[in-house]
Amino acid sequence: MEHERRRTGWLVLTVVAMLVFLFFGVGTTYSLLAPAYVFEDGELPGEAAILSGSLALAAFGTSRLRAADRRLRAHVPDYGAWLPARDATNGEGRIDLDAETARLRRLARRAAGLVLVWTAVFAGGVAGTNAADQTAADLLASGVRVAGVVVSVDNPAKGTPSFRVRYESPGTAWTAEIVRDTTHAYRVGDVVTVIYDPADPEHVRTPEEPNENQVLVGFGVLLLLAGFIGMPFALNGAAGWRGRARAVTRTGWRVAAVTVVPDPYRGRGRRLPEVRVRYRDGSGIVLRCALSTHGPGVLAGQEHRRAWIGGWGRRMVVLFPYGPRKPGPYAMPVRAIGSRDQSMSPVR
């Protein structure tokens, strides 16, 4: 349990550091590539320090995760805490276990590809919000300034406050809505400085209110939130499947009878399902399903199903001959709750 708590702490730290690095990395890259962007005093060195610090912290957290796993592995070099010795038959005739081990490696590569997808989603969100900021900054620097009059004010209980302003470009009167981002209280009849784009007079702002494109900002924020939520799960999934594939490659598979218990605590705090394993030599172990799209599904509640177990510690896999949704072998990620119980009598 102590090992689990420490490992979880290092994992959270590593993921947060990587998200900070990605957020500032995309933003800084966009700013450097934007010709009109001007860094404020100390902004670029500050961002460089954040990037260096977050990258170093992510690397340190990764090294601590690997060290924790190596220490745990060193205590049981023969994997006997989780798996019995391989017997003569092991049930290989039912499925090609070597092919299923190779399939785990392909699954790990696909999971790594999902990390790139969520990274692109997150980067797109940063780019979208930065683009809205840059467009407003460009208008402030190059737009035409005229006097305008506030004709209405909207302060909804929910939603974004705004006001409408009337102004003139050469020969034409315009009325545009400006989103209020500051705490300034506008009243009907107030005179404000309106900055508009000569090529698009309806594209306006004031010196105080950037009036960013709300569609672009909303889309960017949506991508940011999706990436921020999805990326940690993708990173955890990719690292988990990679570790499980390597672990099963080392340990091989052991045939067993398994029972998936969907709610082992019967309402006393909902947890992921348990997998209760009985090996052929009579020993047993209790595993916990990992958070994954490869969950037990309809397999939950079925007793004494034939399956194969591979890996060690947190990096274990239950391989069923048939999956819950389609024919063919089905790999389900699990982790050991404790060590193997060898006190049971052998199965005859």
DARA-V504208 format. One record per backbone hydrogen bond with DSSP energy under -0.5 kcal/mol. CO is the residue of the C=O (numbers start at 1). NH is the residue of the N-H. If there is no record, write none. Layout:
BEGIN
CO;NH  CO;NH
END
This chain:
BEGIN
1;5  2;6  3;7  4;8  5;9  6;10  7;11  8;12  9;13  10;14  11;15  12;16  13;17  14;18  15;19  16;20  17;21  18;22  19;23  20;24  21;25  22;26  23;27  24;28  25;29  26;30  27;31  28;32  29;33  30;34  33;35  34;37  37;39  40;43  40;44  42;46  43;47  44;48  45;49  46;50  47;51  48;52  49;53  50;54  51;55  52;56  53;57  54;58  55;59  56;60  57;61  58;62  59;63  60;64  61;65  62;66  63;67  64;68  65;69  66;70  67;71  68;72  69;73  70;74  71;75  72;75  72;76  73;76  74;77  76;79  79;82  79;83  81;340  89;92  91;94  95;97  96;100  97;101  98;102  99;103  100;104  101;105  102;106  103;107  104;108  105;109  106;110  107;111  108;112  109;113  110;114  111;115  112;116  113;117  114;118  115;119  116;120  117;121  118;122  119;123  120;124  121;125  122;126  123;127  124;128  125;129  126;130  127;131  128;132  129;133  130;134  131;135  132;136  133;137  134;138  135;139  136;140  137;141  138;142  139;143  144;196  146;194  148;192  149;166  150;189  152;164  153;155  154;162  161;180  162;154  163;178  164;151  164;152  165;176  166;149  167;174  169;172  172;169  174;167  176;165  178;163  179;181  184;186  187;190  190;150  190;192  192;148  192;194  194;146  194;196  195;205  196;144  196;198  197;200  200;197  200;203  202;204  203;197  205;195  208;210  209;206  212;214  213;217  214;218  215;219  216;220  217;221  218;222  219;223  220;224  221;225  222;226  223;227  224;228  225;229  226;230  227;231  228;232  229;233  230;234  231;235  232;236  233;237  234;238  235;239  236;240  237;241  238;242  239;243  240;244  241;245  242;246  243;247  244;248  245;249  246;250  247;251  248;252  252;311  254;309  255;280  256;307  257;278  258;305  259;261  259;276  260;262  260;301  261;264  261;274  263;266  265;268  267;269  273;289  274;261  274;276  275;277  275;287  276;259  277;285  278;257  279;282  280;347  283;279  284;341  285;277  285;287  286;337  286;338  287;275  288;335  290;292  293;295  296;299  297;300  299;302  302;260  305;258  306;321  307;256  308;319  309;254  310;317  312;315  313;336  314;316  315;312  316;334  317;310  317;319  318;320  318;332  319;308  320;330  326;323  328;323  330;320  332;318  333;290  334;316  335;288  340;342  341;284
END
